[in-house]
Amino acid sequence: QVQLVESGGGLVQAGGSLKLSCAASGRTFTSYTMGWFRQAPGKERDFVAAISGNSVYIRYADSVQGRFTISRDNAKNTVYLQMDSLKPEDTAVYYCAADVKRLPTGRPANYDYWGQGTQVIVSS
């Protein structure tokens, strides 16, 4: 069983930055692909970014490429999402997720464990 706890969400003005963190339990964190997804009200859960256990493979959604950076610290069992140049359309609940079997993908169904989410609101 893997438990994921997100933090770092909040309210920020357009053009600003936030850094999300996701702390994971479990002794095999280094073997997990970790992903970030987001869900706006009334919309489906969308892929944001994902990173392999050794940080070699990284994927981003087109909508955040060049603005968001995913990283991880395996010594701290933590994955991060640095979000810069935020836009109002980035407003959503952000979830981290763990895939114990695959290299990074953008498909929510591939992920085995999910956190409870953290709210990000970007004001215009």
Salt bridges, closest charged atoms under 4 A:
ASP90 OD1 - ARG38 NH1 2.85
ASP90 OD2 - ARG67 NH1 2.75
ASP99 OD1 - ARG102 NH1 3.39
ASP112 OD1 - LYS101 NZ 2.90
